[in-house]
């Protein structure tokens, strides 16, 4: 079972200019991409941003077809840092790194990876094409795998791009996309929106955290919405041989395969800006859907895949905490 169109639309929005990254998971509205003027004495103004988050998702009943594998939980952590020198008016370069790790608690013999992890650089640019149009392009070269016997096959370089049209101070229109030749769907592009529709209310239809936000005061924002964890990873060349299956003792067709992982959550949370440049985010809710889609390591959409998933209503609760800053 492939990712539904709903998931694809949300995942594509994550790489628009409204958000810095699908895997970093930070929140940032389009106006923050306007080139900044540093108070430093350097001849090249420089801005910086970072985020660090951790979450735990409880044991969700996981299936292969109609077969029951058992409950699978997930401990997720990610960190990112980006420095942006402003080389000229309207143009910032972006250099940084990010790392994300999913550690799964598995039933004995489950044909699933214990770990899916990425460590990669960020190389990109922000360009203010006009007073109302902002463009971002980023390369994310790095290792995306189960980190068992790491080889050159674990290297990947997703390309993320997006554009934001500042229709007004209250409304931004967004078009974002991603190219990843190792994914089962190597190209995604979809529209999005950020709309302040009332004095204290904002609709931010920009994943990985589409939200309806309420600004309680200048320091505290409450929200309800969704969150998506996702990524594309390479499995080691003996993965299938070393893992059992509900359909047999092993499955060599999974050796050296690619797994597209996504975990979809709904919940509530709050963001507390406890210092001018630092904020704390706390949230919790329920896992609606989780899927591991394993397919051959080749370009383009594949029908020769093996999927592991939980049915709607078979999810589990989750909790998350993170900190982010910009200066």
N, C-alpha and C positions, 0 to 999 in steps of 0.2 A: 504494500500500500504506500503510494507516494504521499509526500506532504500535500495537504489540501491547498487549494488556491488561496484560502484565507491566510494560511501560514506564510505562503510566498509573498503575498502583498505586504504583510507586516514585516517580514524579514528584509524585503527590498527597501522599505522606508528607513531601516536602521542606518543605512549608509548615506542618507541624504545629509545636507548641510545642517540639519537640525540636531544631529547626533554625531559625535566624533567616530564611533566604531560599533558592529553586530556582536563583536565579542567582548568590547571594553565595558559596555553597559552604563555609561554616564549620561546625565541629562544636561542639555545645553540648548537654549533657544537660538533661532537664527540670528538675532541681533547681536549675539555675543561674538559672531564671526567678523564683525566690522573691525578693520585693522586698529590695533590699540597703540597708544602713544605711551611709552614707558617713562617713568619718572627717573630712571637711571641716567647717569651721565654718559653712558656709552653712545657712540655715534650710530649704533644699530639698535633700535628699540627691540626688546625681547620680551615675550610673554611665555608663561609656563602653565601647564595644567597637569593634574594627577588625579588618580582615583584608586581606591583599594576597597574591595568588597568580599564578603563571604556569606554563604547561605547553606542551609541544610534542608533537603527535601526528603520527606519520609518515605517509607516503603510502599511503592505502588505495585499492584499486581501486574506482572508483565507476561505477555503471551507471544508465542510464535504460531501464527495462524490461530487455530482453536486450542492449541496446546498450552497448558499453564506451566510457566517456568518458575514462578514464585515472586516474592516481593523484592523489589530493587529500590534502594535508597541512593541518594546522591549528595555528596559534600562538594560544593563548588567554591572556588576562590579565584579572583582575578585582580591584576594590578596593571596600571598603565601610567606612563609619564611621557609628555610631549613638550618640547621647547620650540617656540615659533619666532624666529627672527624676522623682523619687518625689513625686507631688503629695499623696498621703495613704497611710495604711497599706493595703497590698494593691493599689495602683494606681500604675503607672508609665506615663508617656507615652514615645513613641519618635519621635525626629526624626533624620534622617540623609540620606545619599546613597549611591549605588552606581553603578559603571560596569563594564561588561564588554565585551570586544572579542574576536571571532574573526576572524583573518586567514588566509585560505585560499590555499595555493599550488595554482594551477589549471593544467591543460593548456590550450594555446592554443584559444580558441573555446569553451571549456566553458560551458554555459548555467547557470552558477552564480554567485552573488555573490562578489566578492573579500573583502568585509567584511560581517559582521553585528555590530551594536554596539548597546548600550543605555546610556543615562545617565538616571538617575531619582532622585527624592527618595523618602524613606521616611517615612511618617506613620502612626503606629499607637499601640497601647496594650497593656500587659500587665495583666491583672486576676486577682488571687487571689480567685476566687468563694467558696471555702471553704479550709480547711486542706489539702485534698487535690485540689482542682480549680483548674487554672490555664488562663486563656484569653488568646489573642493574636489581634488583628486588625490588619492593615497594608494601607495603600494604597501603590502604587508608581507614581505618575504620572511620565511622562517620555517620552523619544524612543527608539523601538525600530525600527531600520531599517538599510538598507545605507549610510546617510549619503551618498547621492547626491541632490542637489537636495532637501534637507530641507524638508518642508511640514507642514501641520497633519495630513495623513493619517498621518504617522509617529508621532503621539502615541497613547499607550495608557496605561491605568491598571489593571493587574491588581490584584485584591483577594485577599489571602492571609489565611487564618484557621485556627485550630486550637485544640484543647483537650487537656490532659494530666490524667490521673487518677493521682495518686500512691498506687498500691495499697499499696506498702511502700517502704522505703528501697532495695530491690533491684529493684523492678518498677514501671515506669510504662507505662500504657496510653494510646495517643495516637490522636486522630482529627483529620485535617488535610485541607485542601482549598484550591482556588484557583478564582477566577472571572476569566476573560479572554475578553471577547466577540470578540476578533480571532482567537483560536485556533480550529482546526478542531473541537476539542472544548472548548466554552467553560466547562464546569463539571466539576470533578473533586473527589471526596471518598473517602477510604479510611482504614482503620485502620492502626496500627503499634504497635511495642513496643520498649521498652528494658529488658533483663533482665540483671542481674548474677547469672549462674547458678553461679558458683564464686568462690573468694576473689579470684583475679586475672583472671577471665574475664568479658567482657561481650558480649552480643549486642545490637547497636544496629541494629535494622531500620528506620533512619531515613535516607532519602536526602537530599541527593544522594550521600551516602557510606554506604550500608549496610555494616556491618563486623562481624567477629568480632575483638575486641580482647583482647590479653594485656598486663597491666600488669607489665612487667619489674621496674620499681622506681618510686619516687615521681616520678622525672623522665622515664622512658622508657616509652612504650607502643608495642608492635608490633601490626600488624593485617594481616588479609587481607580483601578485600571488593571492592566495585564502586564506580563513580563515574559520575554522569550529568551531562553538560553539555547544557543545553536552553534554548530560548527561542522566542518568537514575534516576528517582525520584518516590517515593511512594505518592499516593494521599490519602487524608483522607477518613474515612469510610462512610462519608455522601456526598462525592463529587458529585456523579451522581444525588442524590436526590435534591441537592441544585443548580444544574445548568440545564438550559434549553437545548434543542437540536433542530436542524432544522427538526428532525424527530418526535418530540414529546415534551411534557412539561418537562420530566426528563428521566434519563436513569440510573436505579439502578445498571446496570451491570458495570458502571464505578466506583462504590463505592469501595474504597480500592484497586484500580487498580495501575498499574505501567505505567508511561509515559516515553517513550524514545523520547527525544527532540533533534532536530538538526537544525541548521541554517547555511546555506552555503553562503559565500560571495566571491566576486571577487573585486579586487581593486588595488590601488597603494599606496605607502607610502615611508617613509624615517625613518632611524634610525640615531640619532645624539648622538655620544659619547662625551658628554659635559664635563665629568671628566674621569679620568683613569678607575674608577670602576663603573661609572654610565652612563646610556644611556636613551634617550627619543625616543619613537616611536610614530609616527603620521601617520594615514592612513584613507582612505575613498574609497567608491565604491558603489557597488550595491548588494543587497540580491538576489541571484539566486533562492534559494529554502529554505523553512522552513517547518518543519513537527512536529506534535505532534502525536505519535503512542501510543495509550492507549491499554493495554492488561492485562489479569489476573495476579495476583501476584503468579506466579508459575514458576518452573524451565523450561527453554527451550523455543524454538520457538513456538509461538502461532498463530493460524489462527483466533482465536476469538478476533479480535482487532477492534478498531475504530480509524480512522486516520483523522487528520485535516491538511490541507496543502494549499500552494498557487501554482498555475500553473506557469510554466516558462513564464516570461514576466509580471507577476503580483506582482513582488517584490517591493522593495523600496530602497532608498539610505541609507547609514550608515556612521557614522564617529566614530573614535576611537583614544584614546590617552593613553599611558602607560609609566611607568618608571620601570626600572629594574637595579639591581646591584649585584655585587659579590665582596667579599673581604675576 
